[in-house]
Amino acid sequence: MHDASAAIAVFDLLMGNDVAPRKEFIVEGAAGLDRDRIDA
């Protein structure tokens, strides 16, 4: 792992108890989603 502190920060963001930052991360990332890669 090249940047363990960044990995820990993302893990804490996605798995932590604070919902608002996780929701913001997901909403911001949704714009770059390639919908063709999603299994339906």
C-alpha positions, 0 to 999 in steps of 0.5 A, a space after each residue: 500500500 503506497 499511502 496507508 494513511 489515505 487508505 485508512 481515511 477512506 475506510 473510516 469515511 465509508 465504514 464510520 458512524 458519521 453518515 453525512 460525509 459518506 453520503 457526500 462522497 457517494 453523491 460526488 462519485 456518482 457523476 463519474 459512474 459508468 452505468 454500462 459497467 453495472 450488472 442489472 
